[in-house]
Amino acid sequence: MVGPTAIGKTALGIKLAQEFNADIISADSRQIYRHMAIGTAAPTEEEKAKAKHHFVEFLHPSEIYSAGDFEKDAIPFLEDYFKDSTSESSKVAILVGGSGLYVKGVVEGFDNLPRDLALRKTLNQRLESEG
């Protein structure tokens, strides 16, 4: 489930998670960061108590994390999640987020390219100087 901030994805995700006894996998590029709940519409403690959430508020804001990183983390997580099913019925996970790119990484995959930190630095300097 993908869409812009504040359209009700979290509430719907929780309802679906409760209906299907599922976990929620956050595919939001900003909710991964701690201490930013207000600006990202991250799930509240009350909402997290209603359904188990993964990939929410697990990084410090100074850490670099890309859609490629999410793909590398989420796919093995999901493989383990489905493998560890203890019931006869199919296990369900609900992928919820504001970043279609994060979802694309999980569903379609990305080419495995290295980070270019020098290019990132150059572009950030250019942004600062040119706006």
LOSEDREN-606816 format. One record per residue: residue number from 1; residue in one letter; x, y, z of N, C-alpha, C in turn. Coordinates in steps of 0.05 Angstrom, whole numbers. Last residue first. Example, Ala and Ser with C-alpha at 12.3 -4.5 7.8 and 13.67 -1.06 7.14 Angstrom:
2
<kolmar 2, S, <257, -45, 142>, <273, -21, 143>, <258, 1, 157>>;
<kolmar 1, A, <264, -114, 156>, <246, -90, 156>, <264, -66, 156>>;
# end
This chain:
131
<kolmar 131, G, <436, 527, -96>, <408, 526, -87>, <392, 506, -102>>;
<kolmar 130, E, <490, 533, -102>, <473, 542, -124>, <443, 542, -116>>;
<kolmar 129, S, <515, 515, -55>, <524, 540, -68>, <504, 551, -88>>;
<kolmar 128, E, <486, 469, -39>, <490, 491, -20>, <498, 517, -34>>;
<kolmar 127, L, <490, 439, -86>, <464, 447, -76>, <466, 471, -57>>;
<kolmar 126, R, <545, 430, -87>, <532, 446, -108>, <505, 456, -100>>;
<kolmar 125, Q, <550, 398, -42>, <563, 424, -43>, <551, 442, -64>>;
<kolmar 124, N, <520, 354, -60>, <511, 369, -36>, <524, 396, -35>>;
<kolmar 123, L, <552, 337, -103>, <525, 347, -108>, <514, 363, -84>>;
<kolmar 122, T, <599, 322, -74>, <600, 343, -95>, <572, 355, -100>>;
<kolmar 121, K, <578, 281, -42>, <590, 304, -30>, <591, 328, -50>>;
<kolmar 120, R, <563, 244, -82>, <543, 254, -63>, <553, 280, -51>>;
<kolmar 119, L, <613, 233, -105>, <592, 246, -121>, <571, 258, -103>>;
<kolmar 118, A, <635, 207, -60>, <648, 231, -71>, <628, 247, -88>>;
<kolmar 117, L, <603, 162, -54>, <602, 183, -33>, <615, 209, -43>>;
<kolmar 116, D, <569, 122, -87>, <590, 141, -95>, <589, 165, -76>>;
<kolmar 115, R, <556, 54, -74>, <552, 82, -67>, <575, 98, -77>>;
<kolmar 114, P, <550, 6, -129>, <563, 17, -104>, <555, 46, -99>>;
<kolmar 113, L, <492, -30, -149>, <512, -10, -155>, <524, 0, -129>>;
<kolmar 112, N, <454, -77, -169>, <472, -74, -146>, <495, -56, -153>>;
<kolmar 111, D, <389, -58, -190>, <417, -66, -197>, <435, -60, -173>>;
<kolmar 110, F, <334, -80, -149>, <350, -59, -162>, <376, -72, -171>>;
<kolmar 109, G, <267, -108, -147>, <296, -108, -143>, <309, -86, -158>>;
<kolmar 108, E, <211, -112, -146>, <225, -116, -172>, <256, -119, -169>>;
<kolmar 107, V, <196, -110, -91>, <180, -125, -111>, <196, -132, -136>>;
<kolmar 106, V, <235, -78, -65>, <227, -104, -54>, <214, -122, -75>>;
<kolmar 105, G, <238, -33, -98>, <262, -48, -91>, <255, -76, -81>>;
<kolmar 104, K, <184, -15, -97>, <196, -25, -121>, <221, -42, -116>>;
<kolmar 103, V, <183, 4, -44>, <166, -19, -52>, <177, -32, -77>>;
<kolmar 102, Y, <217, 47, -49>, <223, 26, -30>, <208, 1, -37>>;
<kolmar 101, L, <189, 77, -87>, <216, 67, -94>, <224, 45, -75>>;
<kolmar 100, G, <145, 95, -61>, <141, 74, -82>, <168, 62, -90>>;
<kolmar 99, S, <139, 111, 2>, <160, 111, -19>, <155, 88, -38>>;
<kolmar 98, G, <103, 108, 42>, <101, 131, 24>, <121, 131, 1>>;
<kolmar 97, G, <75, 43, 58>, <94, 65, 58>, <88, 87, 38>>;
<kolmar 96, V, <72, -25, 75>, <59, 1, 76>, <79, 23, 75>>;
<kolmar 95, L, <59, -90, 66>, <80, -70, 59>, <66, -44, 57>>;
<kolmar 94, I, <42, -140, 108>, <31, -117, 94>, <52, -96, 91>>;
<kolmar 93, A, <43, -210, 105>, <57, -185, 113>, <45, -163, 96>>;
<kolmar 92, V, <18, -272, 127>, <14, -248, 111>, <31, -225, 123>>;
<kolmar 91, K, <22, -343, 118>, <29, -319, 134>, <26, -295, 115>>;
<kolmar 90, S, <-27, -392, 109>, <-7, -374, 98>, <-3, -350, 116>>;
<kolmar 89, S, <-36, -442, 160>, <-46, -422, 141>, <-22, -405, 131>>;
<kolmar 88, E, <-10, -471, 198>, <-17, -485, 173>, <-25, -464, 152>>;
<kolmar 87, S, <41, -435, 233>, <14, -444, 229>, <11, -457, 202>>;
<kolmar 86, T, <90, -413, 235>, <85, -436, 253>, <57, -447, 249>>;
<kolmar 85, S, <138, -387, 192>, <110, -391, 197>, <105, -416, 213>>;
<kolmar 84, D, <189, -375, 177>, <184, -382, 205>, <155, -384, 212>>;
<kolmar 83, K, <187, -359, 125>, <198, -385, 131>, <191, -394, 159>>;
<kolmar 82, F, <169, -307, 128>, <151, -327, 116>, <161, -355, 123>>;
<kolmar 81, Y, <214, -283, 154>, <186, -280, 165>, <168, -302, 154>>;
<kolmar 80, D, <256, -294, 120>, <255, -306, 146>, <227, -305, 158>>;
<kolmar 79, E, <239, -262, 76>, <244, -290, 72>, <243, -305, 99>>;
<kolmar 78, L, <237, -211, 101>, <212, -224, 92>, <216, -254, 87>>;
<kolmar 77, F, <293, -204, 110>, <274, -203, 132>, <248, -218, 125>>;
<kolmar 76, P, <313, -205, 58>, <320, -227, 77>, <301, -228, 101>>;
<kolmar 75, I, <285, -156, 41>, <281, -182, 28>, <289, -205, 46>>;
<kolmar 74, A, <302, -113, 74>, <274, -123, 75>, <271, -150, 62>>;
<kolmar 73, D, <356, -103, 64>, <347, -110, 91>, <320, -123, 90>>;
<kolmar 72, K, <360, -91, 10>, <378, -111, 21>, <370, -120, 49>>;
<kolmar 71, E, <320, -51, 6>, <317, -76, -9>, <335, -98, 4>>;
<kolmar 70, F, <345, -12, 37>, <319, -23, 46>, <315, -50, 32>>;
<kolmar 69, D, <389, 0, 5>, <393, -11, 32>, <367, -25, 42>>;
<kolmar 68, G, <361, 21, -39>, <377, -3, -42>, <383, -16, -15>>;
<kolmar 67, A, <341, 67, -16>, <322, 47, -24>, <337, 20, -29>>;
<kolmar 66, S, <388, 82, 39>, <376, 85, 12>, <355, 64, 7>>;
<kolmar 65, Y, <413, 120, 89>, <398, 95, 83>, <383, 99, 57>>;
<kolmar 64, I, <458, 147, 134>, <450, 146, 106>, <437, 119, 101>>;
<kolmar 63, E, <445, 178, 197>, <453, 154, 181>, <442, 156, 153>>;
<kolmar 62, S, <424, 218, 226>, <449, 224, 213>, <458, 201, 195>>;
<kolmar 61, P, <378, 198, 252>, <375, 215, 229>, <401, 221, 214>>;
<kolmar 60, H, <386, 128, 267>, <391, 156, 275>, <389, 174, 250>>;
<kolmar 59, L, <335, 78, 256>, <360, 91, 249>, <362, 120, 261>>;
<kolmar 58, F, <285, 60, 267>, <307, 43, 275>, <335, 55, 268>>;
<kolmar 57, E, <230, 74, 256>, <246, 87, 276>, <269, 70, 286>>;
<kolmar 56, V, <211, 14, 227>, <201, 40, 237>, <220, 50, 259>>;
<kolmar 55, F, <216, -39, 211>, <229, -18, 196>, <218, 10, 202>>;
<kolmar 54, H, <152, -65, 230>, <180, -69, 225>, <190, -46, 208>>;
<kolmar 53, H, <99, -73, 278>, <112, -58, 256>, <141, -64, 254>>;
<kolmar 52, K, <42, -108, 298>, <71, -107, 298>, <82, -93, 273>>;
<kolmar 51, A, <-14, -71, 321>, <-2, -89, 300>, <28, -86, 301>>;
<kolmar 50, K, <-25, -42, 366>, <-47, -56, 353>, <-37, -76, 332>>;
<kolmar 49, A, <21, -17, 381>, <11, -37, 399>, <-12, -54, 386>>;
<kolmar 48, K, <25, 22, 343>, <44, 0, 342>, <36, -23, 360>>;
<kolmar 47, E, <-14, 57, 362>, <-18, 43, 336>, <1, 19, 334>>;
<kolmar 46, E, <10, 74, 409>, <-16, 61, 410>, <-21, 45, 384>>;
<kolmar 45, E, <55, 99, 390>, <59, 75, 407>, <32, 60, 408>>;
<kolmar 44, T, <41, 117, 320>, <43, 123, 349>, <48, 97, 364>>;
<kolmar 43, P, <77, 115, 259>, <56, 104, 276>, <62, 111, 306>>;
<kolmar 42, A, <95, 179, 231>, <102, 152, 239>, <80, 141, 258>>;
<kolmar 41, A, <92, 227, 204>, <67, 213, 210>, <73, 183, 217>>;
<kolmar 40, T, <137, 257, 201>, <135, 235, 182>, <109, 219, 185>>;
<kolmar 39, G, <138, 296, 240>, <141, 304, 212>, <137, 282, 192>>;
<kolmar 38, I, <133, 264, 286>, <113, 284, 279>, <114, 291, 250>>;
<kolmar 37, A, <178, 229, 289>, <151, 218, 286>, <131, 239, 277>>;
<kolmar 36, M, <232, 231, 293>, <220, 247, 272>, <190, 239, 268>>;
<kolmar 35, H, <262, 197, 326>, <258, 225, 334>, <246, 242, 313>>;
<kolmar 34, R, <291, 153, 277>, <282, 159, 304>, <279, 189, 307>>;
<kolmar 33, Y, <273, 134, 210>, <289, 150, 228>, <276, 155, 255>>;
<kolmar 32, I, <236, 110, 178>, <258, 93, 188>, <275, 108, 209>>;
<kolmar 31, Q, <202, 147, 158>, <194, 134, 183>, <216, 115, 194>>;
<kolmar 30, R, <223, 158, 108>, <228, 177, 130>, <221, 165, 157>>;
<kolmar 29, S, <209, 121, 70>, <237, 130, 71>, <243, 149, 94>>;
<kolmar 28, D, <171, 65, 85>, <171, 94, 84>, <200, 104, 88>>;
<kolmar 27, A, <151, 15, 90>, <167, 21, 66>, <167, 51, 62>>;
<kolmar 26, S, <142, -28, 143>, <142, 0, 134>, <161, 4, 111>>;
<kolmar 25, I, <103, -81, 148>, <130, -75, 140>, <129, -47, 129>>;
<kolmar 24, I, <64, -110, 197>, <66, -87, 178>, <96, -83, 173>>;
<kolmar 23, D, <37, -177, 202>, <56, -155, 210>, <56, -134, 189>>;
<kolmar 22, A, <-29, -204, 211>, <-5, -198, 195>, <12, -178, 210>>;
<kolmar 21, N, <-82, -223, 215>, <-62, -231, 234>, <-34, -227, 222>>;
<kolmar 20, F, <-120, -200, 182>, <-105, -223, 171>, <-83, -233, 190>>;
<kolmar 19, E, <-141, -159, 214>, <-159, -178, 200>, <-145, -203, 192>>;
<kolmar 18, Q, <-95, -132, 231>, <-112, -145, 251>, <-130, -166, 237>>;
<kolmar 17, A, <-77, -113, 181>, <-60, -130, 198>, <-76, -145, 219>>;
<kolmar 16, L, <-120, -80, 166>, <-114, -104, 151>, <-97, -124, 167>>;
<kolmar 15, K, <-115, -41, 206>, <-140, -56, 203>, <-135, -82, 188>>;
<kolmar 14, I, <-63, -22, 194>, <-69, -35, 220>, <-94, -52, 219>>;
<kolmar 13, G, <-71, -1, 143>, <-52, -22, 147>, <-57, -37, 173>>;
<kolmar 12, L, <-107, 41, 156>, <-116, 18, 139>, <-97, -6, 142>>;
<kolmar 11, A, <-72, 73, 187>, <-97, 62, 198>, <-107, 39, 182>>;
<kolmar 10, T, <-31, 83, 149>, <-25, 70, 175>, <-50, 57, 186>>;
<kolmar 9, K, <-57, 110, 108>, <-44, 85, 102>, <-40, 69, 128>>;
<kolmar 8, G, <-81, 161, 109>, <-93, 139, 124>, <-81, 111, 119>>;
<kolmar 7, I, <-54, 202, 88>, <-79, 195, 74>, <-93, 171, 87>>;
<kolmar 6, A, <-4, 222, 106>, <-29, 231, 119>, <-54, 225, 103>>;
<kolmar 5, T, <37, 222, 48>, <34, 225, 77>, <6, 234, 84>>;
<kolmar 4, P, <16, 183, -10>, <28, 206, 3>, <23, 206, 34>>;
<kolmar 3, G, <26, 111, -18>, <12, 137, -22>, <25, 159, -6>>;
<kolmar 2, V, <16, 41, -20>, <34, 64, -24>, <17, 89, -29>>;
<kolmar 1, M, <17, -23, 0>, <0, 0, 0>, <18, 25, 0>>;
# end
